[in-house]
Amino acid sequence: MDLRDRKILLGITGGVAAYKACDLARRLQDQGAQVQPILTHGALHFVTPIMLQALTGRPAYVELWDERLDQAMGHIMLSRDAHALLVAPATAHFIAKLAQGLCDDLLSSVALARQRESCRLLVAPAMNVEMWEHPATQRNVRTLEADGAVILGPAAGDQACGEVGSGRLLEPLEIVEEVIAAFQPKCLQGRRVLVTAGPTFEPIDPVRGITNRSSGKMGYAIARAAREAGAEVTLVSGPTRLPTPRGVRRLDVTTAREMQDAVMAHAASADVFVAVAAVADWRAEQPSPAKLKKSTPAEAVTLRFVPNPDILAAVAALPSPPFCVGFAAETERLVEQARAKLAAKRLPLIVANRAEDAIGADDSELILVDERSSVTLPRADKLEQARRIVAEIAARLPAFNR
Ligand code: C5P
C-alpha cells in the first residue's frame, strides 16, 4: 500500500487510451490512493463519468461550472488537498495547453491552480507516433519538465491507429510504479548506483549446474529503491524470474565470472556499489562439454571445484572505489561475522540477515553493521527495507572519500 492516504486527481483526456485510465483508477486504489477523476470533453467520447464514478466512488467532474463544486470554485477546491495531479492519458493537445498555461476547462484550470509544491503534476502522454515526435510536442514536453512536471513514458510499440512507434500510454501498473516513485525522496539524485542480484549458475555440463535459492528479490528491491531516489541504476542480475524495475538498466549474466566482468566494466564510474547477489563460492573446474550420462559408473564421475572471484572484495580494492555495501547471510553470530566481513573486504557498510529467514522470502529483518555500530531494521517487506538502506547510504555518502 505505497499510496496509502495519497489523494490523486486523475485527469483523463480525449484519446483512445482513456480505456486504460479505468483500470489505472483501480490499480491506484489497490495501493491505498484516493482517486478523484476529472475528465475533459474529449474524454467523454471514450469513457463516461458514471463509469469513473463507479470505479472510484467519487463523482467524476467535467465542467468548470459544475454546481456540485463549492462556490463555483471547483478548480481551486479540487486541487487543494490533492497530493498529485496525474494526467493519463495526456493528448498532444492537452500537453500543448499545459505548456502554454491555458485554462479553458476544468482539468486545465485545476492544473494551473494547484499548489505546485504540494501537488505534483505527472503527465502520461498517449498519441500517434508522428504527433509525439513532432518538434512542437517535444518542445511542449521540455517546457513541462522545466516547469517541474514528471513525464511518464510514453512506451513504444503497436498503436491503435495501426502505426508503430513511440506514443503508447504506459500500462496501468507501470504508471502506478512511477507515481509511487514520484513520492519518494530524491536522496540519490544524480548518483550512479550499481547493484548485483540473484544467484549465479555454475555449469557442470550443458544441462546441470550449481546454484542456490536466492530469488533476487532483495537486489531488485534495492535497484528499484535507488532509482526511486533519483539514481541512475545498473542491475547486474543472475538468473531470476523477476521483472526489471522501471527505469533500471539490467544486464543479465549467468556465472560468477560473467557477473564480475559486467560489474568491473561499470564499477569505476559508480558512486555506490551494492552487492546483493548470492554468488556461488565455487565452480566446477572443467564443466563437461557433453551431457554426463547416467550410465557412466559413479566412480568415473569426479567434480573438482575451484573458488570463484570475490566480486565485492575486488570492487572495494579498486584504487578509488565506490561506496561499497555488502550483504551477509548468516545462520549464527550475525553481527560478529558481518563485522569480520566488513574488515576483510574493507567495506564502509554491511547488511546482515539470517540466511534461513531471508532467502526467497518477501520480507526480512536486517541489521546494518559498520565499524562502530549495529542498527536493526525491524521486519518489513523487502522494498521497504531497500528504501531504508538507500536512505542510510545517501546519508553516509557525503562523508565518504573515494
Ligand atoms: O563472503 P560472503 O560470500 O559471505 O560475502 C557476502 C557478500 O559478498 C555479499 O554482498 C555478496 O554479494 C558478495 N560476494 C561477491 N562475490 C563473491 C561472494 C560474495 O561479491 N564471490
Residues whose N, C-alpha, C, O or C-beta is under 5 A from the ligand:
A	BS01	C5P	A275 V276 A277 A278 V279 A280 N308 P309 D310 I311 L312 V325 G326 F327 A328
